[in-house]
Amino acid sequence: MDDLLPDLTLAFNETFQMLSISTVLAILGGLPLGFLIFVTDRHLFWQNRFIYLVASVLVNIIRSVPFVIL
């Protein structure tokens, strides 16, 4: 068991690092896209059909990537 401890610690740190990076990227990319889709929808603040459609298509493409990988 003592032989595995350094490997387990390294694996845990690498996993936590990957999780942290993906979480930060998801927040930095997802919040602006979600906000853009919300405010450009019909009957809201900045109604803009073109921006709404482009952002919606982009979100749908990003959402489908995990299913394509599997």
GROMACS elastic network, one bead per residue, 0.5 to 0.9 nm:
[ bonds ]
;  ai    aj funct       b0    kb
    1     4     6  0.52891   500
    1     5     6  0.65625   500
    2     5     6  0.53610   500
    2     6     6  0.79438   500
    3     6     6  0.69598   500
    3     7     6  0.78904   500
    4     7     6  0.53248   500
    4     8     6  0.60435   500
    4     9     6  0.85730   500
    5     8     6  0.50627   500
    5     9     6  0.60352   500
    5    10     6  0.85331   500
    6     9     6  0.51059   500
    6    10     6  0.61337   500
    6    11     6  0.85759   500
    7    10     6  0.51002   500
    7    11     6  0.60840   500
    7    12     6  0.85296   500
    8    11     6  0.50532   500
    8    12     6  0.60389   500
    8    13     6  0.85541   500
    9    12     6  0.51141   500
    9    13     6  0.61730   500
    9    14     6  0.86253   500
   10    13     6  0.51625   500
   10    14     6  0.61732   500
   10    15     6  0.85727   500
   11    14     6  0.51337   500
   11    15     6  0.60756   500
   11    16     6  0.85393   500
   12    15     6  0.51139   500
   12    16     6  0.60825   500
   12    17     6  0.85269   500
   13    16     6  0.51140   500
   13    17     6  0.60861   500
   13    18     6  0.86712   500
   14    17     6  0.50613   500
   14    18     6  0.62424   500
   14    19     6  0.85886   500
   15    18     6  0.51853   500
   15    19     6  0.61403   500
   15    20     6  0.85788   500
   16    19     6  0.50203   500
   16    20     6  0.60440   500
   16    21     6  0.86101   500
   17    20     6  0.51105   500
   17    21     6  0.61881   500
   17    22     6  0.86033   500
   18    21     6  0.52657   500
   18    22     6  0.61411   500
   18    23     6  0.85001   500
   19    22     6  0.53025   500
   19    23     6  0.60526   500
   19    24     6  0.86365   500
   20    23     6  0.51569   500
   20    24     6  0.61990   500
   20    25     6  0.86147   500
   21    24     6  0.52654   500
   21    25     6  0.61643   500
   21    26     6  0.85400   500
   22    25     6  0.51069   500
   22    26     6  0.59853   500
   22    27     6  0.85595   500
   23    26     6  0.50944   500
   23    27     6  0.61827   500
   23    28     6  0.85760   500
   24    27     6  0.51817   500
   24    28     6  0.60662   500
   24    29     6  0.84726   500
   25    28     6  0.51001   500
   25    29     6  0.59228   500
   25    30     6  0.80180   500
   26    29     6  0.52300   500
   26    30     6  0.53622   500
   26    31     6  0.79265   500
   27    30     6  0.51513   500
   27    31     6  0.56620   500
   27    32     6  0.83854   500
   28    31     6  0.61268   500
   28    32     6  0.70070   500
   29    32     6  0.60200   500
   29    33     6  0.64348   500
   29    34     6  0.87378   500
   30    33     6  0.51890   500
   30    34     6  0.58920   500
   30    35     6  0.83787   500
   30    59     6  0.85000   500
   31    34     6  0.51281   500
   31    35     6  0.59677   500
   31    36     6  0.84316   500
   32    35     6  0.50533   500
   32    36     6  0.59707   500
   32    37     6  0.85498   500
   33    36     6  0.50227   500
   33    37     6  0.61534   500
   33    38     6  0.85442   500
   33    55     6  0.65608   500
   33    56     6  0.84575   500
   33    58     6  0.87927   500
   33    59     6  0.75758   500
   34    37     6  0.51342   500
   34    38     6  0.61053   500
   34    39     6  0.87067   500
   34    55     6  0.84054   500
   34    56     6  0.88763   500
   34    59     6  0.85258   500
   35    38     6  0.50326   500
   35    39     6  0.61566   500
   35    40     6  0.85136   500
   36    39     6  0.54503   500
   36    40     6  0.60787   500
   36    41     6  0.85470   500
   36    51     6  0.79969   500
   36    52     6  0.72603   500
   36    55     6  0.72972   500
   37    40     6  0.54791   500
   37    41     6  0.62192   500
   37    51     6  0.78469   500
   37    52     6  0.53633   500
   37    53     6  0.82936   500
   37    55     6  0.62452   500
   37    56     6  0.66902   500
   38    41     6  0.56208   500
   38    44     6  0.79038   500
   38    45     6  0.88437   500
   38    52     6  0.82235   500
   39    42     6  0.84050   500
   39    44     6  0.58374   500
   39    45     6  0.54537   500
   39    46     6  0.56656   500
   39    47     6  0.69165   500
   39    48     6  0.86545   500
   39    52     6  0.85331   500
   40    43     6  0.84326   500
   40    44     6  0.65748   500
   40    45     6  0.67711   500
   40    48     6  0.50729   500
   40    49     6  0.68579   500
   40    50     6  0.88204   500
   40    51     6  0.69144   500
   40    52     6  0.54722   500
   41    44     6  0.59401   500
   41    45     6  0.81308   500
   41    46     6  0.76051   500
   41    47     6  0.55948   500
   41    48     6  0.69111   500
   41    49     6  0.70420   500
   41    52     6  0.62196   500
   42    45     6  0.86060   500
   42    46     6  0.84875   500
   42    47     6  0.55260   500
   42    48     6  0.76737   500
   42    49     6  0.75878   500
   43    46     6  0.83452   500
   43    47     6  0.64382   500
   44    47     6  0.58409   500
   47    51     6  0.88704   500
   47    52     6  0.82429   500
   48    51     6  0.57050   500
   48    52     6  0.61876   500
   48    53     6  0.87368   500
   49    52     6  0.50653   500
   49    53     6  0.60935   500
   49    54     6  0.86436   500
   50    53     6  0.52289   500
   50    54     6  0.62052   500
   50    55     6  0.85820   500
   51    54     6  0.51753   500
   51    55     6  0.60224   500
   51    56     6  0.83860   500
   52    55     6  0.53039   500
   52    56     6  0.59983   500
   52    57     6  0.85878   500
   53    56     6  0.50539   500
   53    57     6  0.60843   500
   53    58     6  0.85272   500
   54    57     6  0.52549   500
   54    58     6  0.61957   500
   54    59     6  0.86980   500
   55    58     6  0.50565   500
   55    59     6  0.61807   500
   55    60     6  0.86309   500
   56    59     6  0.51314   500
   56    60     6  0.61654   500
   56    61     6  0.86243   500
   57    60     6  0.50729   500
   57    61     6  0.61505   500
   57    62     6  0.86289   500
   58    61     6  0.51680   500
   58    62     6  0.62362   500
   58    63     6  0.85903   500
   59    62     6  0.51182   500
   59    63     6  0.60402   500
   59    64     6  0.86563   500
   60    63     6  0.50254   500
   60    64     6  0.62397   500
   60    65     6  0.89548   500
   61    64     6  0.52856   500
   61    65     6  0.66684   500
   62    65     6  0.55166   500
   62    66     6  0.82836   500
   63    66     6  0.69901   500
   63    67     6  0.81725   500
   64    67     6  0.54575   500
   64    68     6  0.64165   500
   64    69     6  0.89061   500
   65    68     6  0.51157   500
   65    69     6  0.62716   500
   65    70     6  0.87715   500
   66    69     6  0.51036   500
   66    70     6  0.62869   500
   67    70     6  0.51597   500
